[in-house]
């Protein structure tokens, strides 16, 4: 699927939670007709700049009393002037803040009335172009008069659906005030977001800033959309690999993925996650399992410190020292001085990639790998160091040997796990 953006109606209520701007990719800013004033628009634009959120003009019928959710009989030429005036007001403030207004989305009753009336849709689009120019993207329903008017005017059109609104069997929104019209249960909104983003021809999903629990709902929708946007790649018939954002705690990611029904194993590296499964029973969208981790606090549990005794006697120790312009004792001292973290486990069962190496002793991989590296050899390559658990081929520079260490148990698996802390103690 192509990226689906989260848009949130904002600038409408006093003391709006700033987190809404952090979760929103597009902020629909009330332009004063149904809500908002210069002060609220300036604040919204400042928060857009702070969080990298794209600004969207959110014009409405002039109806502050009814919050823009009542239909009015407004002539097209009058509507054009009203929309142009609202959008120009936001544009003026946006120029002061140096925040471009790149989207426009009509609010409430105007959204629905204009989409049902070609005359109103053309008037609305004309007012938008008058105030904001022809490079603006119109957020509107996938089909209808607004879409047609945007196309006729040469405006890009972003197809919208609503994550926090219930729909009738024909796909239309349940009118506000009726049961099921507004969804406030986070799990239900999450399911709705998955359905719309994966099965609807949608470019953007909306959460309303005045929906009860809007911050939690926005977090659910944004994390769901971000997870679905992770690049994914099949590896044969029984494996999938996808990218992992830096914000995802690797150990938690592996545990979550391994627990998925149908998953036989999960491997997590610094940049990717890979799940292995029976091709006859593939797991449901595994990326969604990570969505709860995208905006979760990073794991702050203090891991136990593992100390590995090492004798610095590797065949490449002198070459590493010469390359760094150091003595072999300096290389040993710098290597043992740091506390490392397990960044990933792989290549061989129990092979832990430890980082970060002191920059002064960073060396590239060998140009030609050895056919046989002895078990428990300690190597370095790039900014990583590690212990070979078994005799195997390998291309790391060997600087020492680990003493009295078992890297892998057949019954318990790898001894060193993602996130573990490791130090080396020089012996001999």
ROTI-723247 format. One record per atom (N, C-alpha, C): x, z, y; residue in one letter. Coordinates in pm, whole numbers, plus 50000, padded with zeros to 5 digits. Layout:
N
XZYA ...
END
This chain:
428
500845000049882X 500005000050000X 500895000050125X 500394994150234X 501094995050360X 500845008850420X 501685012450518X 501565025750576X 500195027450641X 499575038750613X 498295042450673X 498565054150767X 498195052750894X 498505062650996X 497375072751010X 497745085151040X 496765095451072X 496545095651223X 495295093551266X 494955095351406X 494045107351422X 494235114751530X 493455126951555X 492915126351697X 491625129551713X 491015130451845X 491495143351912X 492175141952026X 492815153352090X 492575153152241X 493075163452306X 492865164652450X 491435167852486X 490695173452390X 489275175852411X 488925190552429X 489755199452374X 489425213652372X 490525221752438X 490175233052502X 491215241652558X 492035248152445X 493305250452472X 494195257352377X 494255250252242X 494335237052244X 494515229752118X 495835233852052X 495785234951922X 496965238751846X 497995227451851X 499215230651891X 500245220351904X 500555213651771X 500315220751660X 500615214851530X 499815202151504X 498665200851568X 497875188651550X 498645176351599X 499415178051706X 500205166851757X 501385163851665X 501885174251597X 502985172051503X 502495164451380X 501285167251334X 500745160451217X 500225146451252X 499685144851372X 499125131851412X 500245121651430X 499995109451384X 500865098251418X 500335090751539X 499035092251561X 498375086551679X 497465097351735X 497625100351865X 496775110151932X 495775102952021X 494495104351988X 493425098152067X 493095107752181X 493525104452302X 493465113952414X 492215111452498X 491375121752506X 490155120852587X 490515117652731X 489785108052787X 490125102652920X 489245107953031X 488525118853009X 487775125053115X 486285122753115X 485785113153038X 484345110253040X 483565119752952X 484025122152829X 483325131652742X 484035145152738X 485315145252772X 486125157352775X 487435153952843X 488165164452883X 489495162452937X 489535160753087X 490705163153144X 490975161153285X 492455157953300X 492925156953423X 494335153153441X 495275163153374X 494945176053383X 495815186253324X 495865184953171X 494715182953108X 494695181752961X 495375168852917X 495215158252995X 495875145552959X 497385146852972X 497845153553078X 499295155453093X 499845163552976X 499145174252940X 499615182352827X 499655174152700X 498615166352675X 498575158152553X 499735148252551X 500005142152665X 501095132452671X 502455139252654X 502605151152709X 503845158752690X 504055161852543X 502985165652474X 503105169052332X 503345156352248X 502795145252290X 503115132652223X 504595129652233X 505155131452353X 506585128952372X 507415138552289X 506995151052281X 507765161252208X 507795158352058X 506685153452004X 506575151851859X 506665137251814X 506925128151905X 507025114151866X 505695108151825X 504605113251879X 503255108551846X 502855097251939X 502275086851884X 501865075551967X 500565078752041X 500515075052167X 499375078252252X 498305067552242X 497045072152240X 495895063252229X 494865067352332X 494365057752409X 493275060552502X 491975062152424X 491175071952466X 489945075252392X 488765075552489X 488355063652538X 487255063152635X 485905065652568X 484925069152650X 483625073252599X 482535069452698X 481285070552652X 480205071052751X 480475082852843X 480065081852967X 480235092953061X 479175103453030X 479585112952946X 478625122552890X 479345135452850X 479785142952950X 480475155552920X 479525165752859X 478275165552902X 477315175252849X 477085173252699X 477015160852656X 476765158052515X 478025154652436X 479195156952496X 480485154452433X 480605139952386X 479915130952455X 480035116852423X 479385112652293X 478545121152239X 477935118152109X 476465114152123X 476055111052246X 474695106052269X 474775091552317X 473885083352267X 473855069252307X 473175067652442X 473685058752524X 473115055952655X 472895040952669X 471915037452750X 471645023352777X 472445019452900X 473665014152876X 474575010552985X 474794995552981X 474594989053094X 474794974553101X 476244971153072X 476504959753009X 477884956152973X 478844956153090X 478424951053208X 479364950653321X 479674964753371X 478684973853362X 478934987853401X 479874994353301X 479634991753173X 480494997653069X 481934992953086X 482094980253116X 483464975153136X 484174983153245X 483514985653355X 484134993353463X 484435007653423X 483525013953349X 483735027653305X 484945028653211X 485025019453117X 486145019653022X 487465016953094X 487465006953184X 488695003753258X 489145015653341X 488195022553406X 488555034053489X 489165045353406X 488575048353290X 489095059053205X 490495055653153X 490655043453104X 491945039453048X 493025038953156X 492645034453276X 493615033853385X 494055047853426X 493145057353420X 493495071153454X 494555076553358X 494345074253228X 495335078753131X 496645071153147X 496545058053173X 497745049853188X 498605054553305X 497955058553413X 498705063353530X 499475076053495X 498825085353429X 499495097653389X 500575095053284X 500325085453197X 501305082053093X 502565076353154X 502415068453260X 503605062953327X 504435074053387X 503755084253441X 504485095653497X 505295102753388X 504735103553268X 505395110253156X 506315100953078X 506295088053113X 507075077953042X 506705077452894X 505405078252869X 504865077252733X 503985064852728X 504305054852650X 503465042852646X 502135045652576X 501075039752626X 499775040152558X 499685027452476X 499675028852344X 499775017152257X 498515014652175X 497585024252176X 496335022652103X 495175025952196X 493995021152159X 492755025252223X 491705026552114X 490875036952127X 489795039052031X 488595044852104X 487465037752105X 486275043352169X 485805055852097X 485205064752172X 484785077752119X 483305078152088X 482965085451982X 481605089751954X 480565078751953X 479515080852033X 478385071452034X 478805057652081X 479775056952171X 480235043952220X 480885036052107X 481615042652021X 482275036251905X 481225028951821X 480135035751790X 479125029951702X 478255019751775X 477905022751901X 477055013351976X 477785000152000X 479035000852039X 479784988652067X 480034980651940X 480204987551828X 480444980151704X 479194972851657X 478014977251705X 476764970751665X 476314960251766X 476954959651883X 476524950651989X 477674941752035X 477634928852008X 478704919952056X 478894920552207X 477804922052283X 477934922352429X 478694934752474X 478344946452415X 479044958752451X 480494958352403X 480704952852285X 482064952052232X 482954943552323X 482434932152367X 483214923452456X 483494930552588X 482504937852639X 482694944952766X 483734955952750X 483674963252641X 484634973952617X 486044968252608X 486214957652531X 487534951752515X 488034946252649X 487154940452727X 487564935252858X 488054946552948X 487374957952945X 487814969453024X 489154974752977X 489364974752847X 490644979252791X 491774970152837X 491574957152826X 492624947552865X 492904948453014X 491854950453093X 492034951753237X 492954963453271X 492804974653201X 493574986753234X 494894987653159X 494934982653036X 496094985252951X 496834972752907X 496304961152937X 496964948752899X 496584943952761X 497154932852722X 496744926252599X 497584930352478X 498544939452496X 499354943652383X 498824955952313X 497674960852356X 497104973152301X 496454970352166X 496504980052075X 495864978851944X 494554986551945X 493474979851907X 492154985951904X 491904992351768X 491645005351767X 491225012351646X 489715011751638X 489215006151530X 487765003851517X 487425002251368X 486135001751335X 485754999751195X 486334986751138X 486464985851007X 487044973850946X 486284961050978X 484954962150993X 484134950551026X 483184954151138X 482674943851207X 481704946351312X 482094939751441X 481304942651546X 481474935951674X 482794939651741X 483274951951724X 484544955751787X 485704947851729X 485704946551597X 486764938551534X 486714924251587X 485534918351593X 485404904551637X 485844902951783X 485474912651866X 485864911852008X 487374913152023X 487994921751944X 489444923151950X 490134910151910X 489664904151802X 490264891551757X 490104880751862X 488914879851922X 488664869652025X 489584871652146X 489904884352175X 490754887152292X 492234887152257X 492544884952130X 493944884752089X 494564898452073X 493734908752057X 494254922352040X 494464925351891X 495534932251857X 495654937251719X 494524947051690X 494094947251564X 492974955751522X 493424964651407X 493284977851423X 493604987351318X 492304992151255X 492164989551125X 490924992951053X 490905007851024X 489815014351063X 489745028951057X 488685033950959X 488985045550898X 488015053250822X 488225067950859X 487295076450814X 487295090450858X 487485099750739X 488595107250741X 488895116250630X 487985128350628X 487515132750745X 486725145050751X 485235142450774X 484775130550739X 483355127350751X 482825122350617X 481575126350587X 480915121650466X 480285108050488X 480125100550382X 479565087150393X 478365085350300X 477505076150338X 476375072150254X 476855062450146X 475995059450048X 476395049949943X 476835036349996X 476305032250114X 476695019150168X 477985019850250X 478595031650256X 479845033250328X 479685037750472X 478475037850525X 478275042350663X 478365057550671X 478695062550790X 478835076950808X 477485083950803X 477455095550741X 476265104150747X 476165109350891X 475025107850957X 474915112151097X 475195127051111X 475875130551219X 476155144651247X 474835152451255X 474885164451204X 473685172851199X 473015172551064X 473325162550983X 472765161850848X 473745167850748X 473245173150636X 474135179150536X 475175169150487X 476415173950479X 477495165550429X 478125156450532X 477685157450657X 478225148450760X 479675151650794X 480005164450804X 481355168650840X 481955176150722X 483145171750680X 483815177850566X 484845187850617X 484745200250569X 485665210750613X 486475216650498X 486155212850376X 486915217750262X 488185209350245X 489335215950245X 490605208650244X 490755200050119X 490335205150005X 490465197349881X 489585184949886X 488395186249941X 487495174849952X 488035164450049X 488575169050161X 489165159850258X 490365152750197X 491145159950119X 492305154050053X 491875142949958X 490855145749877X 490355135449784X 489815123449860X 489125126149969X 488575115350050X 489695106750108X 490775113250152X 491905105850208X 492565097050102X 492725102349981X 493325094449873X 492455082349842X 491155084549833X 490235073649801X 490285062749907X 490225066850032X 490195056950140X 491525049650155X 492615056950142X 493925050950163X 494345041750050X 493865044649930X 494315036649815X 493315025949774X 492045027649809X 491045018049763X 490315010949877X 490555015150000X 489905008550112X 490925000350188X 490474989750253X 491354981650336X 491474988350472X 492274999050474X 492325007950589X 493745008550644X 493855008750777X 495145010150844X 495355024150900X 494275031350923X 494395044550984X 493225053350943X 493505066150923X 492485076150892X 492385086051007X 491175090451034X 490935099551145X 490575113551095X 491115123451163X 490655137251155X 490265141351296X 489115147651311X 488655151651444X 489265165251480X 489795166151602X 490435178451645X 489485190051658X 488165187451667X 487195198351682X 486525201951549X 486935195651437X 486415199551307X 486945213351272X 486095222551224X 486605235751184X 487745234451083X 488825242051108X 489985241251021X 490785228551038X 490765222651158X 491385209551179X 492865209451146X 493585220451174X 495025220551147X 495295219250998X 494575226750917X 494775225950772X 494375212250720X 493265206850771X 492825193650727X 493835182850766X 494365184050888X 495365174250931X 496615174950845X 497025187050811X 498195188550723X 497945181950588X 496765183950532X 496435178050403X 496475162750409X 495855157250513X 495785142650523X 497165136850551X 497915142850644X 499235137350677X 500165138050556X 500165149150484X 501055150250368X 500645140550259X 499345138350245X 498865128650146X 499305114450182X 499135110650308X 499535097250351X 501045095450343X 501785105850380X 503245104850372X 503705103250227X 503055110450136X 503435109249994X 503125095349942X 501975089949976X 501615076549929X 502505065749988X 503145068750101X 504015058850165X 505435059050110X 505755068650023X 507105069149967X 507355056549884X 508435049449909X 508715037249831X 508835040649683X 508175032949598X 508155035549455X 508595023049380X 509305025149270X 509875014049195X 509735016649045X 509085007648969X 509035009248823X 510425007248764X 510755015548666X 511985013948589X 511575011448444X 511314998948411X 510774995848280X 509325000048271X 508855002648149X 507455006148129X 507205021148130X 508275029048118X 508055043348102X 508695052148206X 508975046648324X 509595054848429X 509255049148566X 509195058048663X 508985054348803X 509995061948887X 510545055048987X 511465061649079X 510945060049221X 511055070649300X 510635069749439X 511535078149526X 511575074849654X 512445081749749X 511905095649779X 512825104749811X 512465118349848X 512895121049992X 511975125550078X 512385129250214X 513305141450211X 514115143050315X 515025154350323X 514295167750326X 513045167650372X 512305180250387X 511805186050256X 511865178350148X 511355183050019X 512435191049947X 512105203249909X 513035211749835X 513165206049694X 514395202549655X 514615194949531X 514215202649406X 514525215149399X 514195222949280X 512685223649260X 511965226149369X 510505226649361X 509945212949322X 510545202149373X 510075188749339X 510185186149189X 511295189849131X 511475187548987X 510455195548907X 510225208048946X 509265216348873X 507865210648881X 507485205848999X 506155200249018X 505985187548936X 506995178948938X 506895166248866X 506905168448715X 507725177548666X 507765180048523X 506455185648470X 505705192448556X 504445198548514X 503285188648510X 503485176248556X 502395166548557X 502015162648415X 500715161748387X 500295157148253X 500865143348223X 501435141948106X 501975129148064X 503435126948096X 504015135548182X 505425134048218X 506295140748113X 507235133148058X 508155138347956X 509335145248021X 509825139648131X 510965145648201X 510965140748345X 511615148348431X 511775144648571X 513225147048612X 513805137448678X 515175138548727X 515125137248879X 515755146748948X 515765146749093X 517205145749141X 517455136149228X 518775134549288X 518665137649437X 519755135149508X 519725138149650X 518765129149727X 518555117149678X 517715107649751X 516455103549677X 516395105449546X 515285100049467X 514765110349367X 513555107549319X 512995114449203X 512575103749103X 512745106848977X 512365097548871X 511575105148767X 510415099848728X 509615105948623X 509585096748503X 509695102748384X 509675095448258X 508415099348182X 507765089548121X 506475092048058X 506265082247944X 505265085347862X 504855076447755X 504145064447820X 504625052147799X 503985040547864X 502505039147833X 502065044647720X 500645043547685X 499775053547761X 500405063247826X 499645073447899X 500385077048029X 500485067548123X 501205070448248X 500485081148330X 501225089148404X 500595099548487X 499875093448606X 498865100648654X 498235096248778X 499245097648892X 499015090548999X 499925089249112X 500875101249127X 502115100349076X 503015111949080X 503455115649220X 503455106049313X 503895109349448X 502995119749513X 501715119749475X 500795129449536X 501145143749497X 501805145349381X 502205158749342X 503195164749442X 503915156149512X 504905160849609X 504315163549747X 503065159549768X 502505160349903X 502465174649955X 502205184249866X 502155198249910X 503535203349953X 504585196549909X 505935200949943X 506445194950074X 505775184350122X 506295177150237X 506305185750363X 505295194050380X 505225202550499X 505215217350463X 505685220250340X 505805234250298X 507115240050352X 507155252950379X 508425259050422X 509485256950314X 510705254450356X 511795252750261X 512015265750185X 512405264350059X 512655275849973X 513795284250032X 513475296850064X 514495305650121X 514955316350022X 514555314749896X 514985324549796X 516495323549777X 517155334849785X 518605335049767X 518945333149621X 519635322249589X 520025319649452X 521245328149415X 521295331849287X 522445339349239X 523715330949254X 524815337349287X 526085330449304X 526795329649169X 527125317449126X 527855315149001X 529315312749036X 530205320548978X 531635318949001X 532275312548879X 532975301348900X 533665294248792X 535175295948811X 535815300748708X 537275302348711X 537915288848684X 538895285248766X 539485271848756X 541005272748767X 541655264948683X 543105263348689X 543375249748752X 544095249548862X 544365237048933X 545565230148870X 545255221648772X 546295214848696X 545925200248667X 545015194548744X 544515181148716X 545545170248740X 545445159248667X 546425148348680X 546395141348815X 545305142848892X 545215136149022X 545475145549138X 545855158049110X 546005167949216X 547055163649318X 548205158949270X 549265155049363X 548865142949446X 548145133449385X 547705121649461X 546715125549570X 545805134749539X 544845139449640X 545595146249754X 546595154549719X 547375161449822X 548125151549910X 548735141449846X 549485131549924X 548565123750017X 547405120149969X 546455112650052X 546025120750172X 545845133950152X 545385142750259X 546515147650348X 547765145250306X 548895150350383X 549045165250370X 548685170650253X 548715185050227X 549555187750104X 549815200350080X 550455204349956X 549395206249849X 549815206549724X 548845208849617X 548235222749630X 549015232349679X 548465245949699X 547385245749807X 547595237649912X 546565236550017X 545285230649960X 545405220149877X 544215214149817X 543455224349734X 544185231949652X 543545242149569X 542865252749657X 543565256849762X 543005267149850X 541725262149918X 541735249949971X 540565244550039X 539405242449943X 539715237949821X 538655235749722X 537995248849682X 538795259449669X 538245272349625X 537665280649739X 537885276449862X 537455284549976X 535975283250007X 535335272749956X 533955269949996X 532945274949893X 531745277749944X 530595279849855X 529825266749849X 529545262149729X 528875249349708X 527425251449665X 526645241049681X 525245241049636X 525035229449540X 524295231949433X 523985221149339X 523025211449406X 523475199249431X 522665189149500X 521805181249402X 522315178849284X 521545172249180X 522255174349047X 521535171848938X 522095173548804X 521825160548729X 522875154348675X 522675141748606X 523975135748560X 523965122848530X 525095115348477X 525355119448333X 525695132248312X 525795138248179X 524905150548177X 524395154648061X 523615167148055X 524445178848106X 523955185148211X 524645196648266X 525655193448374X 525835180448409X 526795176948515X 526125179548650X 526645189548721X 526085193448851X 526935187548963X 526295180349053X 526965175149172X 526945186149277X 528105190849317X 528215202049410X 528685197249546X 528065201749650X 528475198049785X 528365210049877X 529035209649990X 529825198850046X 531295202250036X 532105192250001X 533545193949992X 534155194750131X 535255202150144X 535975202650271X 536395188450308X 536095183850430X 536405169950468X 537875166450454X 538745176250459X 540175173350452X 540635168850313X 539815171650211X 540225167450077X 539225157750014X 538415151350098X 537485141150049X 538285128750009X 538025123649889X 538655111349841X 537585102749775X 537765089449776X 536775080749710X 536925081449558X 535965075749489X 536075074449344X 537285065849309X 537765067649188X 538875059549142X 538465044849136X 539355035649169X 538985021449163X 538665016849021X 539305023148922X 539035020048782X 538785033148708X 537595035448655X 537315048148587X 538185050048464X 538455062448432X 539135065748307X 538185063548190X 538725059548078X 537915058147957X 537555071647898X 538405081847927X 538105095047872X 538565105847969X 537605113848012X 537885125748092X 537645137748001X 538585147147992X 538385158547902X 537255167647949X 536635174347852X 535585184047884X 536135194847976X 535315199148071X 535595209848167X 536615205848273X 536945192848281X 537775188248391X 536995189648522X 537665193948627X 537055195448759X 537465183348844X 536465176348896X 536745164348971X 536165164749110X 536665155549195X 536105153749328X 535925138849353X 534875135449427X 534615121549465X 533715121849587X 534175115349694X 533405116249817X 533325130749861X 532155134949903X 531975148749949X 531505158049838X 531615153549711X 531115161449599X 532235165949507X 531995176949439X 532865181649333X 531995185649215X 532585186649098X 531805190048980X 532685191948858X 532065197148751X 532755199848625X 532165190848517X 533015183048450X 532555174648339X 532175183648221X 530925183548177X 530525192648068X 531055188347932X 531255175347913X 531735170047786X 532825159747814X 533595156547710X 534525145447721X 533735132547737X 534115124347837X 533355112247865X 534165103247956X 533765090747973X 534365082648079X 534045088748215X 534835085548316X 534545090948449X 535485085648554X 535015084948677X 535785079148785X 536135088748897X 536015102048873X 536355111648977X 537825115248968X 538415119249080X 539785124049081X 539825138149022X 540665140248924X 540695152848850X 541755161948911X 541295173948952X 542225183249018X 542385196248942X 541595198748839X 541725211448769X 540915211948642X 540875224048581X 540155226448458X 539375239548471X 538075239248438X 537265251348439X 537535259448313X 537585272548327X 537895281448217X 536625289048175X 536415290148044X 535335298747991X 533975295048049X 533665282148055X 532395277748112X 531685268348016X 530405270847997X 529565261947919X 528525256248013X 528565243048033X 527685236748133X 526305233548079X 526175232547947X 524895228247889X 524665235347757X 523445240947743X 523025247047618X 521935238447556X 522045234747429X 521015226347367X 519615232247375X 519515245547373X 518195251847375X 517675254747516X 518585256747612X 518185260447748X 518465249647851X 519185239347814X 519485228547907X 520655231847997X 520665225648116X 521765227248211X 521845241548261X 523065246848267X 523265260348317X 523095260648469X 523665250848538X 523525249948683X 522305241548718X 521455246948802X 520215240448841X 520215237148989X 519315228249028X 519195224449168X 519105236649259X 519905236649363X 519875247549460X 520755259349426X 521335260049307X 522205271249271X 523455271249359X 524005283149380X 525205284849459X 526405286349365X 527495279949399X 528665279749311X 529935281949394X 530835290249339X 532175291649397X 533215289849287X 534405285749327X 535515284449233X 536545295449261X 537005301349155X 538045311749166X 539315306449098X 540395305849173X 541635300549119X 542285310749025X 542695305948908X 543405314348812X 544685307148769X 545635314548721X 546855308648668X 547785303748776X 
END
